[in-house]
Amino acid sequence: MQLLKVKGTLPFMKARKLAMGFSILLILASLASLFVKGLNFGLDFTGGTAVEVGFSQPAELSNVRKVLAENGFADASVQLFGSSKDVLVRLPPQGEGVKAEVIGNQVMTAMKQVDADAQMRRIEFVGPSVGEDLKEQGGLAMLTALICILLYVAMRFEWRFALGAVFALFHDVVLTMGLFSLLGLEFDLTILAAILAVIGYSLNDTIVVSDRIRENFRKVRTDDTLEIIDISLTQTLNRTLVTSITTILVLVALFVWGGQTIHGFATALLFGVFIGTYSSVYVASSVAVLLGVSKEDLIPVEVEKEGADLDAMP
């Protein structure tokens, strides 16, 4: 049974050109930041040693850097880690055969010159070859995920929706990485895991919207593609908002009370949920419209049964 036009439909597609222009500007800005500033890769990717030091009073980073340089660690990266009394010292690989414990003891000897009560909280070491392997495997993981998604959506729906879904996911990944590049936040394996989770979250929304669009192409009595997409987006809006809000509430709790260890993970997911919801509504559907998707593309072709002509004869 076909349905007439749905009342109360929100005109999402009227703003599709503005939304696509805004998205393209954000993508270009993110790519520019990635090329100019790059990512602040953590030890998981670069290799080296990280030493977390706890001071008895607020630390002056300029003084910490000066003391480390005087003790042979001029290339050390120093930053606050969670509070003004916690300092993270990151060192590039110091050569083969140098144990992390030895480097940690040397760093702590220097830190005692700044604060006699300084304590080592933790020490981590990753070899440079391991870091390069992780960087390569992480990039391959994201590329493989996008290719598999392209094939699945193309077989499940239609190739125009497949390209729209993959562009939306590319949009989400680039903007999330651009945010970390612009703010200089550390990019490690937990952030990579968060980006893969964002891909799954955004894809879920896109699949739901695409399925409703295909259903309405068959049910709604109109040939206006934009109107059918508006109807579909309006019908799935409640589900999208409920899912996004409940997810955001959990991520805000992790961001505020989860501690510094998962702060970057929560940041990536929070931003990813916002941008993923936006891309599911505007980017994926707008790309499909731009590629010329129509009602005929999603209506199944009727196959004539053998002998149908004979049955119809008197």
VENVENSUL-V663148 format. One record per helix or strand. SS is the DSSP state (hx for helix, st for strand). FROM is the first residue (numbers start at 1). LEN is the number of residues. If there is no record, write none. Layout:
BEGIN
ss=(SS:SS)
from=(FROM:FROM)
len=(LEN:LEN)
END
This chain:
BEGIN
ss=(st:hx:st:hx:st:hx:st:st:hx:st:hx:hx:st:hx:st:hx:hx:hx:hx)
from=(3:12:40:43:48:61:77:86:100:119:128:159:186:189:220:225:260:295:308)
len=(1:25:2:4:7:10:4:6:15:8:29:25:2:31:1:33:31:4:5)
END
